Amino acid sequence: MTHIVSQTPRLLGTVRPPGDKSLAHRALIFGALSDCPVTVRRLPDGEDVRSTRDCLARLGADFVDLGPGAVRVRAPMRWSRGQHLDCGNSGTTTRLLAGVLAGLGIPTVLDGDPSLRRRPMRRVAGPLAELGADVSTGPDGRLPLQVGDPGHRLRGGHVVLAVASAQVKSAVLLAGLNAAGPVAVTEPALSRDHTERMLGGFGVELVRDGLTITLYPHEGRLQGRDLDLPGDISTAAFFLVAASIVPGSEVALQGVGINPTRTGLLDVLRVMGGRVDVLARGDVAGEPVADLHVASAPLRATVLRGDLIPRLIDEIPVIAVLATQAEGTTVVRDATELRFKESDRITATVRELRKLGADVRELEDGLEVTGPTPLTGARVRADGDHRLAMALAVAGLVADGETVIDGADVAAVSHPGIWDDLRRIGGRGVVRTGGGR
């Protein structure tokens, strides 16, 4: 399916982003590990979160829909063994469930779509094996991921990660819930900490010391609690950038999670001269939340690297779009992890933005973008990557003419409603649906 995005004179209005996708995966999994039913509200309806729900249901968890965006989760009476689970396009589903199932010793095969099958899985199998888990990958280190019953409780230990990965860190911590001793994880830079925060809220004892988090095994099931999810800042990012680069724009984003491990984009916008106000702060489900107000502004280039990268790794494609409209050369380094997402996001972002006339150069571990550059509408492709699809939509808002995005329906992985939101704040003619291709 294609979507056609037209240049718009300005964006005006209010957007309430869907519930945070990262938190939604964890809320459903923790609900299935709890001692009482857990109600989750503001649950996003993207395909990734549905993959986690479907996998948990096949493992024996019970779900009751309570209305739009609300579901009650009950732990399995008995975990179903020997399941072959389809994780769809979701790396989070795969890696977090690998940790849960390895810790419980439940034989399972985890598999997914062709895009997920290209993503590396030794990075999670190896750390779990260090704890004594029976986990193996396919011959090329990718899916299918097989979890077996090691015949004993996992042992405690200290796992040192080579890459700052919230998914791998979470898998190790979730496996450690049932280990025979404390499990410590050290990462090279701080990745998003949603798992640690939520585990603490569910009664698990954890201690942080710098870049090391230690979990003490939890006897029995987690202490269930109901959760209202904050809005997803990774989805809000597309509107933050769009309103920053479309002249005359003012957009308000309501109820957005501003966890410090996820707010790198806000820091970048401020450094580049963007106009972003953080208003009405609060707390939801142990996560800081705020309303954000963004308006268009002249932008200047910057350099992104080091510990900042894990705090905005999902936003780099749309940051590249932002950089096309900034004065000077914006440089992104230390982002090799982007090559192992739904697509090789470095290559794909550079290739597709060049089609629109961007002055962008691929680096081994990132990219360089020189601006400001007038963009021109062209036919581009999403490459099976939801974040690339949405970044190209933002580029289309400032490109002269029409930008035709092939495979744009992949945006439904995280935010099926993005096209309606863009129409609402940009005018009915800004986005329209084309035919399949």
C-alpha positions in Angstrom: 0.0 0.0 0.0 1.3 3.5 -0.8 0.5 6.8 0.9 0.9 10.1 -0.9 2.1 13.0 1.2 1.8 16.6 -0.1 3.7 19.7 1.0 1.8 21.6 3.6 1.9 25.3 4.5 1.7 24.7 8.2 0.7 22.2 10.9 -1.7 23.3 13.7 -3.5 21.3 16.4 -3.2 18.8 19.2 -2.1 15.2 19.0 -2.4 12.5 21.7 0.2 9.9 20.8 -0.7 6.2 21.4 0.5 4.5 24.6 4.2 3.8 24.7 5.0 0.7 22.7 8.0 -0.3 24.8 6.0 -0.1 28.0 3.0 -1.9 26.5 5.1 -5.0 25.7 6.4 -5.1 29.3 2.9 -4.4 30.8 1.4 -7.4 29.1 4.3 -9.7 30.0 4.4 -8.6 33.6 0.6 -9.0 33.8 1.1 -12.6 32.7 3.6 -13.1 35.5 1.5 -11.5 38.3 -0.4 -12.9 41.2 -3.6 -11.1 40.3 -5.3 -9.8 37.1 -3.7 -6.7 35.7 -5.6 -4.0 33.8 -3.6 -2.1 31.2 -5.1 1.2 29.8 -4.1 3.3 26.8 -2.7 0.2 25.2 -1.5 1.0 21.6 -3.0 -1.1 18.8 0.1 -1.5 16.7 1.0 -4.9 15.3 4.1 -5.3 17.5 2.1 -5.1 20.7 -0.5 -7.5 19.2 2.3 -10.0 18.6 3.2 -10.0 22.3 -0.4 -10.4 23.3 -0.9 -13.3 20.8 2.2 -15.1 22.0 1.3 -14.8 25.6 -2.2 -16.1 24.8 -0.7 -19.2 23.1 1.4 -19.7 26.2 -1.8 -19.7 28.4 -2.4 -16.2 29.5 -5.9 -14.9 29.5 -7.0 -11.6 28.0 -10.3 -9.7 28.4 -10.9 -6.6 26.4 -12.5 -3.8 28.5 -13.0 -1.2 25.8 -10.8 0.8 23.4 -7.2 0.6 24.5 -8.0 -1.3 27.7 -7.3 -5.0 28.5 -7.2 -7.2 31.6 -4.4 -9.8 31.7 -4.4 -12.9 33.9 -1.5 -15.3 34.4 -1.7 -18.8 32.9 -3.0 -21.5 35.1 -0.3 -23.6 33.6 2.3 -22.4 31.0 1.9 -24.2 27.6 5.0 -26.0 26.6 6.3 -26.8 23.1 4.7 -23.8 21.4 5.9 -22.4 18.1 5.4 -18.7 18.5 5.1 -16.2 15.7 6.6 -12.9 17.0 5.7 -11.1 13.7 8.0 -8.1 13.2 8.7 -7.5 16.9 12.2 -7.8 18.2 11.0 -6.8 21.7 8.5 -9.6 21.8 11.2 -12.1 20.8 13.9 -11.1 23.1 11.8 -10.4 26.2 9.9 -13.6 25.9 13.2 -15.5 25.4 14.3 -14.2 28.8 11.0 -15.1 30.5 10.8 -18.6 29.0 14.4 -19.4 29.6 14.0 -18.5 33.2 10.9 -20.6 33.6 12.5 -23.5 31.6 9.6 -23.7 29.1 10.5 -25.3 25.8 9.4 -23.0 23.0 10.4 -21.9 19.5 10.3 -18.2 18.7 10.1 -17.1 15.1 9.0 -14.2 13.0 8.5 -12.5 9.7 11.3 -12.2 7.1 12.4 -8.8 8.5 12.7 -10.1 12.0 14.5 -13.2 10.7 17.3 -10.9 9.5 18.0 -9.5 13.0 20.8 -10.9 15.2 19.7 -13.2 18.0 23.1 -14.4 19.4 23.3 -11.2 21.3 20.4 -12.4 23.5 21.1 -16.2 23.4 24.7 -15.7 24.5 24.0 -13.7 27.7 21.1 -16.1 28.7 23.5 -19.1 28.2 25.9 -17.4 30.7 23.2 -17.9 33.3 22.8 -21.6 32.3 19.8 -21.2 30.0 19.2 -23.7 27.2 18.8 -21.2 24.3 20.0 -21.6 20.7 19.7 -19.7 17.4 19.6 -20.8 13.8 22.9 -21.6 12.2 23.4 -18.0 11.1 22.8 -16.6 14.6 19.3 -15.5 13.7 15.7 -16.9 14.1 14.3 -19.3 14.9 15.3 -19.0 18.6 14.8 -22.3 20.5 14.3 -22.3 24.2 14.7 -25.6 26.1 14.3 -26.8 29.7 17.8 -26.9 31.2 16.5 -29.1 34.0 17.6 -26.8 36.7 17.2 -23.2 38.0 19.3 -20.7 36.2 22.3 -19.6 38.2 23.0 -16.0 39.3 25.9 -14.2 37.8 27.2 -11.0 36.2 26.6 -10.4 32.5 28.5 -7.7 30.7 26.8 -6.6 27.5 28.9 -5.5 24.4 26.1 -3.3 23.1 23.7 -1.0 25.1 20.5 -2.8 24.4 17.4 -2.5 26.5 15.9 -5.6 24.9 18.9 -7.8 25.8 19.2 -6.3 29.3 15.5 -6.9 29.8 15.8 -10.5 28.7 18.6 -11.2 31.2 16.7 -9.5 34.1 13.5 -11.4 33.3 15.4 -14.7 33.2 16.9 -13.7 36.5 13.5 -13.6 38.2 13.7 -17.3 38.7 17.5 -17.7 39.1 19.2 -19.3 42.1 21.1 -16.1 42.9 21.3 -12.4 42.1 21.8 -11.4 38.4 23.8 -8.3 37.5 23.9 -6.7 34.1 26.4 -4.1 33.0 26.0 -2.2 29.8 28.4 0.1 28.0 25.9 3.0 28.1 22.6 3.5 29.7 19.8 2.2 27.6 16.1 2.7 28.3 15.2 1.6 31.8 11.5 0.8 31.5 12.0 -2.8 32.6 13.8 -1.9 35.8 11.2 0.8 36.7 8.3 -1.5 36.1 9.9 -4.5 37.8 10.3 -2.3 40.9 6.7 -1.3 40.7 5.7 -5.0 40.6 7.6 -5.8 43.8 11.0 -6.9 42.5 14.2 -5.8 44.4 16.7 -4.1 42.1 19.8 -2.0 42.9 21.5 0.3 40.4 25.2 1.2 40.6 26.3 3.3 37.7 25.8 1.2 34.5 25.2 -2.0 36.5 21.7 -3.1 37.6 21.4 -6.1 40.0 18.2 -8.0 40.3 17.5 -10.3 43.3 15.4 -13.3 42.4 11.7 -13.0 43.2 9.9 -15.8 44.9 6.5 -16.6 43.4 4.6 -14.4 41.0 5.0 -10.6 40.7 2.8 -8.3 42.7 0.3 -7.2 40.1 -0.9 -3.6 39.7 -3.0 -1.8 37.1 -1.2 0.4 34.6 -2.1 3.5 32.6 0.5 3.9 29.9 2.0 7.3 29.0 2.2 8.4 25.3 5.0 7.1 23.2 7.8 9.7 22.7 9.2 7.7 19.8 5.9 8.3 18.0 5.6 11.8 19.3 9.1 12.4 17.7 7.6 12.5 14.2 5.3 15.3 15.1 8.0 17.1 17.1 10.2 17.2 14.0 7.4 17.9 11.6 6.3 21.0 13.5 9.9 22.1 13.8 10.5 22.1 10.1 7.2 23.1 8.5 7.1 27.0 8.7 4.3 28.5 10.8 3.5 25.3 12.7 2.4 24.9 16.3 1.5 21.5 17.7 0.7 20.3 21.2 1.4 16.7 22.2 -0.5 15.5 25.2 0.5 13.0 27.9 3.9 12.0 26.5 6.4 9.9 28.5 9.6 11.8 29.1 11.7 9.1 30.7 15.3 10.5 30.6 16.6 7.4 28.8 14.2 8.3 25.9 14.4 12.1 25.6 17.5 12.5 23.5 15.5 14.1 20.7 14.3 16.8 23.1 17.9 17.6 23.9 18.9 17.6 20.2 16.0 20.0 19.3 17.1 22.5 22.0 20.7 22.4 20.8 19.6 22.9 17.2 17.5 25.9 18.2 14.1 24.2 18.2 11.2 25.7 20.2 10.0 23.0 22.5 8.2 23.6 25.8 7.7 20.9 28.4 4.5 21.6 30.3 2.2 20.0 32.9 4.6 17.4 34.3 3.3 14.4 36.2 3.9 10.7 36.8 2.2 7.7 35.2 3.0 4.1 36.0 6.3 5.2 37.5 7.3 7.1 34.4 7.5 10.9 34.1 4.9 12.4 31.7 4.4 15.8 30.3 2.6 17.8 27.6 4.9 19.1 24.9 4.4 22.2 22.8 6.5 22.6 19.7 6.7 25.4 17.1 8.7 25.9 13.9 12.1 27.7 14.3 15.3 28.2 12.3 17.6 25.3 13.0 21.4 24.8 13.2 23.4 21.6 12.7 24.9 19.6 15.6 26.9 16.4 16.3 25.3 13.4 17.8 27.5 10.6 19.2 28.5 8.6 22.3 26.1 8.1 25.3 23.4 10.3 23.6 22.8 7.7 20.8 21.0 5.0 23.0 18.6 7.8 24.1 17.4 8.5 20.6 18.3 5.4 18.6 14.8 5.0 17.2 14.5 8.6 16.2 17.6 8.9 14.0 15.8 8.5 10.7 13.5 11.4 11.5 16.5 13.4 12.9 18.1 13.0 9.5 15.0 14.6 8.0 15.3 17.4 10.6 18.9 17.9 9.6 18.0 18.5 6.0 16.4 21.8 7.1 19.2 22.9 9.5 22.0 25.2 8.7 25.3 23.3 8.4 26.3 19.7 8.6 24.7 17.4 11.2 26.8 14.3 12.0 25.6 11.1 13.6 28.2 8.6 14.8 28.3 5.6 17.1 25.0 4.4 15.7 26.1 1.0 14.1 23.1 -0.6 16.0 20.9 1.0 13.3 22.1 -1.5 10.8 20.4 -4.3 12.8 16.8 -2.9 13.0 13.8 -3.7 10.8 16.0 -2.6 8.0 19.6 -1.4 7.8 18.4 2.0 8.8 21.6 3.8 7.9 21.7 2.6 4.3 17.9 2.9 3.9 17.6 6.4 5.3 20.4 7.7 3.2 19.1 6.1 0.0 15.6 7.3 0.4 16.4 10.8 1.5 18.7 11.2 -1.5 15.7 10.4 -3.8 14.1 13.6 -2.3 17.2 15.7 -3.0 18.8 15.6 0.5 22.5 16.1 0.8 23.3 13.1 2.9 26.3 10.8 3.2 26.5 7.3 4.7 29.1 6.6 7.3 30.2 3.2 8.7 28.5 4.0 12.0 26.1 6.8 11.1 25.5 9.5 8.6 26.1 13.2 7.7 23.4 15.6 6.5 24.1 19.1 5.1 21.4 21.7 5.0 19.2 23.5 4.6 18.3 21.7 1.4 15.0 22.1 -0.5 13.4 18.7 -0.9 11.4 17.6 -4.0 8.7 15.0 -3.9 9.6 11.6 -5.4 8.7 8.0 -5.1 10.3 6.4 -2.1 9.9 3.1 -0.3 9.6 2.2 3.4 11.8 -0.9 3.1 9.6 -2.8 5.6 10.5 -0.4 8.3 7.8 1.5 10.2 10.1 4.2 11.5 11.5 4.9 8.0 7.9 5.1 6.6 7.0 7.7 9.1 10.2 9.7 8.7 9.6 9.8 4.9 6.1 11.1 5.6 7.6 14.0 7.6 10.0 14.7 4.8 7.1 14.8 2.4 5.5 17.6 4.4 8.3 20.0 3.4 9.1 18.5 -0.1 7.9 20.4 -3.1 5.1 18.4 -4.8 4.0 14.9 -3.8 6.0 12.2 -2.0 4.8 8.7 -2.8 5.7 6.2 -0.1 5.5 2.6 -1.2 4.9 0.1 1.6 3.8 2.9 3.9 1.2 0.7 5.6 4.1 -0.8 7.6 3.7 2.2 9.9 0.9 0.1 11.5 3.6 -1.8 13.3 3.8 1.1 15.8 1.2 3.8 15.0 -1.7 2.8 12.6 -3.3 6.2 13.1 -0.4 8.4 12.0 -2.0 9.2 8.7 -5.2 10.3 10.3 -3.2 12.5 12.8 -1.3 14.1 9.9 -4.5 14.9 8.0 -6.1 16.4 11.1 -3.3 18.8 11.9 -2.2 19.5 8.3 -5.4 19.5 6.3 -7.4 16.8 4.5 -5.3 16.9 1.4 -1.9 16.4 3.1 -2.1 12.6 3.1 -4.1 10.3 0.9 -3.9 6.6 0.2 -2.6 5.2 -3.1 -2.8 1.7 -4.5 -0.8 -1.4 -3.6 2.5 -2.1 -5.1 
